[in-house]
Amino acid sequence: MTDIPVELDKHRGMAAQKATDLRRALADVEAQVRELRDREAELENRMMTMPALSWPEAAVKARHLLNLYAASLPAEDTRHRALVAALFDDFVRLGSES
């Protein structure tokens, strides 16, 4: 018996190695998605519990909400997508006037 771990991937065929790599990559992506959702929930909780102290802070909250809305729009809804983009441009323009 030895204390040196055996690298099992070297003993598998190429197809099995590729399948293992895909499973590992998928597990990593799923973990990252869960972490991102948790972080997004934490951010949204902070946004709900902390009132904005200025218009730029309120615009940050509105931008997040509009991004969620825009993500739910069907690709063919170009009118509403253009409206969201125009509003983002307004935020930038009005924010730089301060």
Phi, psi and omega in degrees: 000143182232156178273355181277123180292148179269130178276097185292331182301330181290339183263001179264160175286169183299318181296318179294322178296317179296318179296320178295316178300318179295317179298318179294317179296318179297316178298321179295316179296317180298321178295319179294322178296316178299317179297318179297317178297319178297316179294321178295319178296320178297317178299314181295323176297318177296319180296324181286326186268342181248111180292147177293140180258357180204168177296319177300323177294320177295324179294326177298315178297316180296320179299316179298313180297319178293325176296319176297317179297313182297325179294334181272351181287142174292152183303328183281355180274068184290332181296310180290326176297319178294323178295317177296316179298319179295322178293321176299319177299319177299317178302315180295313182298311182290328178290330180278348180280344183290000000 
